[in-house]
């Protein structure tokens, strides 16, 4: 099926569908140390012995400075914002967006919902990439320079997981006392002010004044992006509510064959776009310290192996990064340049090189601008596919 058909089905199937715990459970027995180290959005496998290839960069799209999410699970916020930033840079509109603003709005929203649902709604910093698009649509965003997460006195960022636990504690008090959520809302705001900084009400940029909503909608519209996945337990060319522990809002992912998905990712990056990637990082070949994510080429049917790994929790939704470039090694092996959110302390200033074999086997989902699909469709039509 070519991409033109995918585009048609994207619109038709969406009308028919109502609307990461990131601990890896890969083995029957895990020691407590393993449980603590294999956590989504956290650094692991740092000591793995991997020979570093010599890379030739083919494409490196514009991107903002690498950020550090600190301890916690907000990789999905950082990665999706990074992909949007690269898209805007491609269009000549350089923006650096605030992860802290989205973290704050997320926790405020979850506090209110938890209290009104009598404690039956989650309060967590975990999510999937499309959740950022929902937050941006509902609350807007801010430039990074207007609202950014400052370090504490010891130089560390406040843990987003800790903020979620503190938010839940306030919600639990309100539920236990059967009081209005407004009773503890001032305490929540004070806690967030002390941890993330006081929130400005308006934004001033290039001589213009914006509200967060106005600024956010000038940067990105939710419907401009599509989430893609590739698993055979759902029909291809349909929207699916993918079974991920952190898909709390039942985001829909368009399901297509993995070769198709990889072709779309590559074309998107070649066209200057950013792509948000989410997938498994618990493999031995993943090392932030070395800036590498590699695995051996699978000799059998990749689609079947992906499904087997997903069903047996050998592939789990651990982490999100933005894809911002392409490269190859001395053997011509294809790599994707990933913008991580763990700071700059690795050989590539916080970037990583992911082999195409790793991308094919360990991708859970990607989110990209719909223009990417349209561009590939037009190219295929010229080739007569």
C-alpha positions as CSV (number, residue, x, y, z in Angstrom):
1,X,0.0,0.0,0.0
2,X,1.5,3.4,-1.0
3,X,1.5,6.5,1.1
4,X,-1.4,8.1,-0.8
5,X,-3.6,5.3,0.4
6,X,-2.3,5.8,3.9
7,X,-3.3,9.4,3.8
8,X,-6.8,8.6,2.7
9,X,-7.2,5.9,5.4
10,X,-5.8,8.3,8.0
11,X,-8.8,10.5,7.5
12,X,-11.4,7.8,7.0
13,X,-10.4,5.4,9.8
14,X,-10.1,8.2,12.4
15,X,-13.8,8.9,12.1
16,X,-14.6,5.3,13.0
17,X,-12.7,5.1,16.3
18,X,-14.0,6.6,19.5
19,X,-12.1,8.5,20.3
20,X,5.1,3.3,30.2
21,X,5.1,2.0,34.7
22,X,8.2,1.9,32.6
23,X,9.8,-0.8,34.6
24,X,11.0,-3.5,32.1
25,X,9.7,-7.0,33.0
26,X,11.8,-8.9,30.6
27,X,12.9,-11.8,32.7
28,X,11.0,-14.0,35.1
29,X,13.5,-13.2,37.9
30,X,15.0,-9.8,38.5
31,X,17.0,-8.6,41.4
32,X,16.1,-5.4,43.1
33,X,19.1,-3.7,41.6
34,X,17.9,-4.6,38.1
35,X,14.4,-3.3,38.9
36,X,15.9,0.0,40.0
37,X,18.2,0.4,37.0
38,X,15.8,-0.6,34.2
39,X,13.5,2.4,34.5
40,X,12.1,4.3,31.6
41,X,13.7,7.7,30.9
42,X,16.6,6.8,33.1
43,X,20.1,6.0,32.1
44,X,21.0,2.3,31.9
45,X,23.5,0.0,30.3
46,X,26.2,2.6,30.7
47,X,29.0,0.1,31.0
48,X,28.3,-2.1,28.0
49,X,31.4,-2.7,25.9
50,X,30.6,-1.4,22.4
51,X,33.1,-0.5,19.7
52,X,32.3,3.0,18.5
53,X,32.0,3.4,14.8
54,X,33.3,6.3,12.8
55,X,30.3,8.2,11.5
56,X,29.7,10.3,8.3
57,X,26.8,12.7,8.8
58,X,24.4,12.7,5.9
59,X,21.8,15.1,7.3
60,X,21.7,17.1,10.6
61,X,18.6,19.2,10.9
62,X,18.4,22.3,13.0
63,X,17.7,21.7,16.6
64,X,17.7,23.6,19.9
65,X,20.3,22.9,22.6
66,X,20.1,19.5,24.3
67,X,18.2,19.8,27.6
68,X,18.4,17.7,30.8
69,X,15.0,16.3,32.0
70,X,16.6,15.4,35.4
71,X,15.2,12.5,37.4
72,X,11.8,11.5,36.3
73,X,9.7,10.4,33.3
74,X,9.1,13.5,31.2
75,X,11.1,12.3,28.2
76,X,7.9,12.4,26.2
77,X,7.5,16.1,26.8
78,X,11.1,16.9,25.9
79,X,11.2,14.7,22.8
80,X,7.9,15.9,21.3
81,X,8.8,19.5,21.9
82,X,12.2,18.9,20.3
83,X,10.6,17.5,17.2
84,X,8.3,20.5,17.0
85,X,11.2,22.8,17.4
86,X,13.1,21.2,14.5
87,X,10.0,21.5,12.3
88,X,9.8,25.2,13.1
89,X,13.5,25.8,12.5
90,X,13.0,24.1,9.1
91,X,10.4,26.8,8.3
92,X,12.7,29.6,9.3
93,X,11.0,30.1,12.7
94,X,13.5,29.4,15.4
95,X,11.8,28.6,18.7
96,X,13.0,27.0,21.9
97,X,10.0,25.7,23.9
98,X,9.5,25.2,27.6
99,X,9.2,21.7,29.0
100,X,8.6,23.1,32.5
101,X,5.4,24.8,31.4
102,X,3.9,21.5,30.1
103,X,5.0,19.7,33.3
104,X,3.3,22.3,35.4
105,X,0.0,22.3,33.5
106,X,0.1,18.5,33.5
107,X,0.4,18.3,37.3
108,X,-2.3,21.0,37.8
109,X,-4.7,19.1,35.6
110,X,-4.0,15.7,37.2
111,X,-4.5,17.2,40.7
112,X,-7.9,18.5,39.8
113,X,-9.0,15.3,38.1
114,X,-7.8,13.1,40.9
115,X,-9.8,15.0,43.5
116,X,-12.9,15.2,41.4
117,X,-12.6,11.4,40.6
118,X,-12.3,10.7,44.4
119,X,-8.7,9.5,44.0
120,X,-9.4,7.1,41.1
121,X,-7.4,9.1,38.5
122,X,-3.6,8.8,38.2
123,X,-1.1,11.5,39.1
124,X,2.1,10.7,37.3
125,X,4.9,12.3,35.2
126,X,4.7,9.4,32.7
127,X,3.1,9.7,29.3
128,X,3.3,9.1,25.6
129,X,4.4,11.6,22.9
130,X,0.8,12.5,21.7
131,X,0.0,13.6,25.3
132,X,2.3,16.6,24.7
133,X,0.2,17.6,21.7
134,X,-2.9,17.4,23.9
135,X,-1.4,19.6,26.5
136,X,-0.2,22.1,23.9
137,X,-3.7,22.2,22.4
138,X,-5.4,22.7,25.8
139,X,-2.9,25.1,27.5
140,X,-0.5,26.4,24.9
141,X,3.2,26.7,25.6
142,X,5.9,29.2,26.4
143,X,9.4,30.0,25.1
144,X,12.1,28.3,27.1
145,X,13.6,31.7,28.1
146,X,10.3,32.7,29.5
147,X,9.9,29.7,31.8
148,X,12.6,27.2,32.4
149,X,13.4,24.7,35.1
150,X,16.2,26.0,37.2
151,X,18.6,23.8,39.2
152,X,18.4,23.6,43.0
153,X,21.3,24.8,45.2
154,X,23.1,21.5,44.8
155,X,23.0,21.9,41.0
156,X,20.3,19.2,40.5
157,X,16.9,19.6,38.8
158,X,13.9,18.9,40.9
159,X,12.6,15.4,40.0
160,X,9.4,15.5,38.1
161,X,8.5,12.1,39.7
162,X,8.9,13.8,43.1
163,X,6.6,16.7,42.0
164,X,4.0,14.1,40.9
165,X,4.2,12.4,44.4
166,X,3.8,15.8,46.1
167,X,0.9,16.6,43.9
168,X,-0.8,13.3,44.7
169,X,-0.3,13.9,48.4
170,X,-2.2,17.1,48.2
171,X,-5.0,15.5,46.2
172,X,-5.3,12.7,48.7
173,X,-5.7,15.2,51.5
174,X,-8.6,16.9,49.6
175,X,-10.2,13.5,48.9
176,X,-9.9,12.3,52.4
177,X,-11.4,15.5,53.8
178,X,-14.1,15.6,51.1
179,X,-13.3,19.3,50.5
180,X,-13.2,21.3,47.3
181,X,-10.0,20.9,45.2
182,X,-9.6,24.7,45.6
183,X,-8.7,24.3,49.3
184,X,-5.3,22.8,48.5
185,X,-4.8,24.5,45.1
186,X,-2.8,27.4,46.6
187,X,-0.4,24.9,48.2
188,X,0.0,23.2,44.9
189,X,0.8,26.4,43.2
190,X,3.3,27.4,45.9
191,X,5.0,24.0,45.6
192,X,5.2,24.3,41.8
193,X,6.5,27.9,42.1
194,X,9.2,26.8,44.4
195,X,10.2,23.9,42.3
196,X,9.7,25.1,38.7
197,X,9.6,28.9,39.1
198,X,6.8,31.5,39.1
199,X,4.7,31.3,36.0
200,X,4.5,34.5,33.9
201,X,1.0,35.2,32.6
202,X,2.0,36.7,29.3
203,X,4.8,36.2,26.8
204,X,6.8,39.0,25.1
205,X,8.6,38.0,22.0
206,X,9.9,40.1,19.1
207,X,7.9,43.1,20.2
208,X,4.6,41.2,20.4
209,X,2.6,40.1,23.4
210,X,1.1,36.6,23.6
211,X,-0.9,34.5,26.0
212,X,0.5,30.9,26.3
213,X,-2.4,29.7,24.2
214,X,-1.8,32.2,21.5
215,X,1.8,31.4,21.4
216,X,1.3,27.7,21.5
217,X,-1.2,27.7,18.6
218,X,1.1,29.9,16.5
219,X,3.8,27.2,16.9
220,X,1.8,23.9,16.5
221,X,-1.7,22.6,16.0
222,X,-2.5,19.2,17.3
223,X,-4.1,18.0,14.0
224,X,-0.8,18.7,12.2
225,X,0.8,15.6,13.7
226,X,0.1,11.9,13.4
227,X,1.3,9.1,15.6
228,X,2.4,5.9,13.9
229,X,3.0,2.4,15.2
230,X,3.5,-1.1,13.7
231,X,2.1,-4.2,15.4
232,X,0.2,-7.1,13.8
233,X,-2.3,-7.8,16.7
234,X,-4.2,-4.8,15.3
235,X,-5.2,-4.5,11.6
236,X,-2.9,-2.4,9.5
237,X,-4.1,1.0,8.1
238,X,-6.4,1.6,11.1
239,X,-6.1,3.8,14.2
240,X,-5.5,1.8,17.3
241,X,-5.6,2.5,21.0
242,X,-2.1,1.0,21.6
243,X,-1.8,-1.0,24.8
244,X,1.0,1.0,26.6
245,X,1.1,1.4,30.4
246,X,1.4,5.1,30.0
247,X,-1.2,5.7,27.3
248,X,-3.5,7.1,30.0
249,X,-5.5,9.2,27.5
250,X,-6.0,6.4,25.0
251,X,-4.2,8.2,22.3
252,X,-4.7,6.7,18.8
253,X,-1.8,5.5,16.7
254,X,-2.0,4.7,13.0
255,X,-0.8,1.2,12.4
256,X,1.3,0.4,9.4
257,X,4.0,-2.1,8.4
258,X,7.4,-1.4,9.9
259,X,9.1,-1.0,6.6
260,X,6.6,1.7,5.7
261,X,7.1,3.4,9.0
262,X,10.9,3.4,8.6
263,X,10.6,4.8,5.1
264,X,8.4,7.6,6.4
265,X,10.8,8.4,9.2
266,X,13.8,8.6,6.8
267,X,12.0,10.7,4.3
268,X,10.8,13.1,7.1
269,X,14.4,13.6,8.3
270,X,15.7,14.0,4.8
271,X,13.1,16.7,4.3
272,X,14.3,18.7,7.3
273,X,11.6,17.6,9.8
274,X,12.0,16.4,13.3
275,X,10.4,13.1,14.4
276,X,9.5,12.0,17.9
277,X,10.6,8.4,18.6
278,X,9.5,6.3,21.5
279,X,10.7,2.8,22.2
280,X,12.8,0.3,24.1
281,X,16.2,1.3,25.6
282,X,16.9,-1.7,27.7
283,X,19.0,-3.5,25.1
284,X,22.7,-4.2,25.8
285,X,23.5,-2.2,22.7
286,X,22.0,1.0,24.1
287,X,24.5,3.2,25.9
288,X,24.1,6.9,26.5
289,X,27.7,7.1,27.7
290,X,28.9,6.0,24.3
291,X,26.1,7.7,22.4
292,X,25.0,4.5,20.7
293,X,21.9,2.4,20.2
294,X,22.8,-0.7,18.1
295,X,21.8,-4.3,17.7
296,X,22.5,-7.1,15.3
297,X,20.5,-7.3,12.1
298,X,17.6,-9.7,12.5
299,X,17.9,-12.4,9.9
300,X,14.2,-13.5,10.0
301,X,10.9,-11.6,9.5
302,X,11.4,-8.3,11.4
303,X,7.6,-7.7,11.7
304,X,7.1,-11.1,13.3
305,X,10.0,-10.6,15.7
306,X,8.7,-7.1,16.7
307,X,5.3,-8.7,17.5
308,X,6.9,-11.5,19.5
309,X,9.1,-9.0,21.5
310,X,6.1,-6.8,22.2
311,X,3.9,-9.7,23.4
312,X,6.7,-11.0,25.7
313,X,7.7,-7.6,27.1
314,X,11.1,-7.8,25.4
315,X,10.1,-4.6,23.7
316,X,8.6,-2.0,26.1
317,X,7.8,1.7,25.9
318,X,10.8,3.0,27.9
319,X,11.9,6.3,26.5
320,X,11.3,9.1,24.0
321,X,13.9,11.0,21.9
322,X,13.7,13.3,18.8
323,X,15.2,12.1,15.5
324,X,17.1,15.1,14.0
325,X,19.5,13.6,11.5
326,X,21.0,10.7,9.4
327,X,24.5,9.2,9.2
328,X,26.3,6.1,8.1
329,X,29.4,4.2,9.4
330,X,32.4,3.0,7.5
331,X,30.5,-0.1,6.3
332,X,27.6,2.0,4.9
333,X,25.3,1.0,7.8
334,X,22.5,3.5,8.3
335,X,22.1,5.4,11.6
336,X,19.6,7.9,12.9
337,X,20.8,10.8,14.9
338,X,18.8,11.1,18.1
339,X,18.4,14.2,20.3
340,X,18.2,12.9,23.9
341,X,17.2,14.8,27.1
342,X,19.8,13.5,29.5
343,X,22.2,16.5,29.3
344,X,25.3,16.8,27.1
345,X,27.6,14.4,28.9
346,X,28.5,12.0,26.2
347,X,30.8,12.0,23.1
348,X,28.2,13.7,20.9
349,X,27.0,16.5,23.3
350,X,23.9,14.6,24.2
351,X,23.0,13.3,20.8
352,X,23.0,9.6,20.0
353,X,23.4,7.4,17.0
354,X,20.8,4.7,16.6
355,X,21.3,1.9,13.9
356,X,18.5,1.3,11.5
357,X,18.3,-2.3,12.8
358,X,17.6,-1.0,16.3
359,X,15.0,1.4,14.9
360,X,13.2,-1.4,13.1
361,X,13.2,-3.8,16.0
362,X,12.8,-1.5,19.0
363,X,10.5,1.3,17.9
364,X,7.1,1.4,19.7
365,X,5.8,4.5,18.0
366,X,6.8,7.7,16.2
367,X,5.1,11.0,15.8
368,X,5.7,13.2,12.8
369,X,4.2,16.1,10.9
370,X,1.6,15.1,8.3
371,X,3.6,17.0,5.7
372,X,6.1,14.2,5.9
373,X,3.5,11.7,4.7
374,X,2.3,14.0,2.0
375,X,5.9,14.6,0.7
376,X,6.6,10.9,0.5
377,X,3.3,10.3,-1.2
378,X,4.1,12.9,-3.9
379,X,7.5,11.4,-4.5
380,X,6.1,7.9,-4.9
381,X,3.5,9.1,-7.4
382,X,6.3,10.6,-9.5
383,X,8.0,7.2,-9.4
384,X,4.8,5.5,-10.5
385,X,4.5,3.4,-7.4
